[in-house]
Amino acid sequence: MIDYQEGMEELVEVLQRISNATEVIGDEAVKSTSEIELLSSKPPKLKPILARNLIKKIAKKLEDYKDIISTENDKYLIINQKIENSLEFIISFQEFKNKDEREEFKKGIGKLNSLEKKADEAKFSLLSFYESIKNLPKMEKTWNRAVYLTSSEVNRLINYIDKTISQIRRARITGEKKLKG
């Protein structure tokens, strides 16, 4: 049980760091919106050299964000594998020696239900963010590469969260059956 609890705490920390980084890049995007509008307007309202420098500056911020997400994705994958093994073991081999143990197990299943809902919400938010990144206009090689790599890392995180949701759902359903049986 300790491995599972520690793993969940570590996973929450990873997701918090991702959330913080996403908030920062979101704030940067809001600040850069007017600049991006100048870049994508027809005819362009900035001199080519200024436009290129601005694109590279914003692309660098996207690259920095991508690097953070990539590092955290790697951590997430390792922690998630640890949790999956621990969770399946806990649920599958749980025996109730008394009413208190049964109640404690029931509380744990309730926490899984809450965690599943929060993970679904996080996935939904990330899907929206992913679509926003993916739909950014193509402008310049550095920019296009940053957009592509960033959207790929966000998509990888979405896939990991989706896997986590499936694991939690399976464990919750198995636990609920065990409580009924």
C-alpha positions as CSV (number, residue, x, y, z in Angstrom):
1,M,0.0,0.0,0.0
2,I,2.9,2.4,0.8
3,D,4.3,2.0,-2.8
4,Y,0.9,3.0,-4.2
5,Q,0.5,6.0,-1.8
6,E,4.0,7.2,-2.5
7,G,3.5,6.8,-6.2
8,M,0.3,8.7,-6.2
9,E,1.9,11.5,-4.3
10,E,4.8,11.6,-6.8
11,L,2.3,11.6,-9.7
12,V,0.4,14.5,-8.1
13,E,3.8,16.4,-7.8
14,V,4.6,15.7,-11.5
15,L,1.2,16.9,-12.6
16,Q,1.5,20.0,-10.4
17,R,4.8,20.9,-12.1
18,I,3.2,20.4,-15.5
19,S,0.3,22.5,-14.4
20,N,2.6,25.3,-13.2
21,A,4.6,25.2,-16.5
22,T,1.3,25.2,-18.5
23,E,0.1,28.2,-16.5
24,V,3.3,30.1,-17.3
25,I,3.2,29.3,-21.0
26,G,-0.5,30.2,-21.0
27,D,0.3,33.6,-19.5
28,E,3.1,34.0,-22.1
29,A,0.7,33.1,-24.9
30,V,-1.8,35.8,-23.7
31,K,1.0,38.4,-23.6
32,S,2.1,37.3,-27.1
33,T,-1.3,37.3,-28.7
34,S,-1.1,40.8,-30.0
35,E,2.4,40.2,-31.3
36,I,1.2,37.0,-33.0
37,E,-1.7,38.9,-34.6
38,L,0.7,41.4,-36.0
39,L,2.7,38.5,-37.5
40,S,-0.2,36.7,-39.1
41,S,-2.0,39.8,-40.4
42,K,-2.2,40.4,-44.1
43,P,-0.3,42.4,-45.1
44,P,2.3,41.9,-42.3
45,K,2.5,44.9,-39.9
46,L,6.1,44.2,-38.8
47,K,9.3,44.5,-40.7
48,P,10.6,41.0,-41.7
49,I,13.6,41.1,-39.3
50,L,11.4,42.1,-36.4
51,A,8.9,39.4,-37.3
52,R,11.6,36.7,-37.5
53,N,13.1,37.7,-34.1
54,L,9.6,37.7,-32.5
55,I,8.8,34.3,-33.9
56,K,12.1,32.9,-32.6
57,K,11.5,34.4,-29.2
58,I,8.0,32.9,-28.9
59,A,9.3,29.6,-30.3
60,K,12.0,29.5,-27.7
61,K,9.4,29.8,-25.0
62,L,7.5,26.9,-26.5
63,E,10.7,24.8,-26.7
64,D,11.4,25.5,-23.0
65,Y,7.9,24.4,-22.1
66,K,8.3,21.3,-24.3
67,D,11.5,20.4,-22.4
68,I,9.7,20.6,-19.1
69,I,6.8,18.5,-20.3
70,S,9.2,16.0,-21.8
71,T,11.1,15.5,-18.6
72,E,7.9,15.3,-16.5
73,N,6.4,12.8,-19.0
74,D,9.4,10.5,-18.6
75,K,8.9,10.7,-14.8
76,Y,5.1,10.2,-15.1
77,L,5.6,7.0,-17.1
78,I,7.9,5.4,-14.6
79,I,5.8,6.3,-11.6
80,N,2.6,5.2,-13.4
81,Q,4.1,1.8,-14.1
82,K,5.0,1.4,-10.4
83,I,1.5,2.4,-9.3
84,E,-0.2,0.1,-11.8
85,N,1.6,-3.0,-10.4
86,S,1.0,-1.9,-6.8
87,L,-2.7,-1.1,-7.3
88,E,-3.5,-4.3,-9.1
89,F,-1.8,-6.3,-6.2
90,I,-3.7,-4.3,-3.5
91,I,-7.1,-4.7,-5.1
92,S,-6.7,-8.3,-6.2
93,F,-5.4,-9.8,-3.0
94,Q,-7.2,-7.7,-0.4
95,E,-8.9,-9.8,2.3
96,F,-11.2,-8.3,4.9
97,K,-10.4,-9.6,8.4
98,N,-13.0,-7.3,10.0
99,K,-15.5,-4.5,9.4
100,D,-12.8,-1.8,9.9
101,E,-10.7,-3.2,7.1
102,R,-13.7,-3.4,4.8
103,E,-14.6,0.2,5.6
104,E,-11.0,1.3,5.0
105,F,-11.0,-0.5,1.6
106,K,-14.3,1.2,0.8
107,K,-12.8,4.6,1.5
108,G,-9.9,3.7,-0.8
109,I,-12.3,2.8,-3.6
110,G,-14.0,6.2,-3.0
111,K,-10.7,8.0,-3.4
112,L,-10.1,6.1,-6.6
113,N,-13.5,7.4,-7.9
114,S,-12.5,10.9,-7.0
115,L,-9.1,10.5,-8.6
116,E,-10.7,9.1,-11.8
117,K,-12.9,12.2,-12.1
118,K,-10.0,14.6,-11.5
119,A,-7.9,12.8,-14.1
120,D,-10.8,13.0,-16.6
121,E,-11.0,16.8,-15.9
122,A,-7.2,17.1,-16.4
123,K,-7.4,15.2,-19.7
124,F,-10.2,17.4,-21.0
125,S,-8.2,20.6,-20.2
126,L,-5.1,19.2,-21.8
127,L,-7.1,18.1,-24.9
128,S,-8.3,21.7,-25.3
129,F,-4.7,23.0,-24.8
130,Y,-3.4,20.5,-27.3
131,E,-5.9,21.6,-29.9
132,S,-5.0,25.2,-29.4
133,I,-1.3,24.4,-29.9
134,K,-1.9,22.2,-32.9
135,N,-4.0,24.9,-34.6
136,L,-1.3,27.6,-34.3
137,P,-0.5,29.0,-37.7
138,K,2.6,27.8,-39.6
139,M,5.1,30.6,-39.9
140,E,8.8,29.8,-39.8
141,K,10.9,26.7,-39.5
142,T,11.9,27.3,-35.8
143,W,8.3,28.1,-34.9
144,N,6.8,25.2,-36.8
145,R,9.3,22.8,-35.1
146,A,8.5,24.2,-31.6
147,V,4.8,23.9,-32.2
148,Y,5.1,20.3,-33.5
149,L,7.3,19.1,-30.6
150,T,5.3,20.8,-28.0
151,S,2.0,19.4,-29.3
152,S,3.6,15.9,-29.4
153,E,4.7,16.1,-25.8
154,V,1.2,17.4,-24.7
155,N,-0.3,14.5,-26.7
156,R,2.0,12.0,-25.0
157,L,0.9,13.3,-21.6
158,I,-2.8,13.0,-22.6
159,N,-2.1,9.4,-23.6
160,Y,-0.5,8.7,-20.2
161,I,-3.4,10.2,-18.3
162,D,-5.8,8.2,-20.4
163,K,-3.9,5.0,-19.4
164,T,-4.0,6.1,-15.8
165,I,-7.8,6.7,-16.0
166,S,-8.2,3.2,-17.5
167,Q,-6.1,1.7,-14.7
168,I,-8.0,3.5,-12.0
169,R,-11.4,2.6,-13.5
170,R,-10.4,-1.1,-13.7
171,A,-9.2,-1.1,-10.1
172,R,-12.3,0.8,-8.9
173,I,-14.7,-1.6,-10.7
174,T,-12.7,-4.7,-9.4
175,G,-12.8,-3.2,-5.9
176,E,-16.5,-2.5,-6.0
177,K,-17.2,-6.1,-7.1
178,K,-15.0,-7.3,-4.2
179,L,-17.1,-5.2,-1.8
180,K,-20.3,-6.6,-3.1
181,G,-19.1,-10.2,-3.2
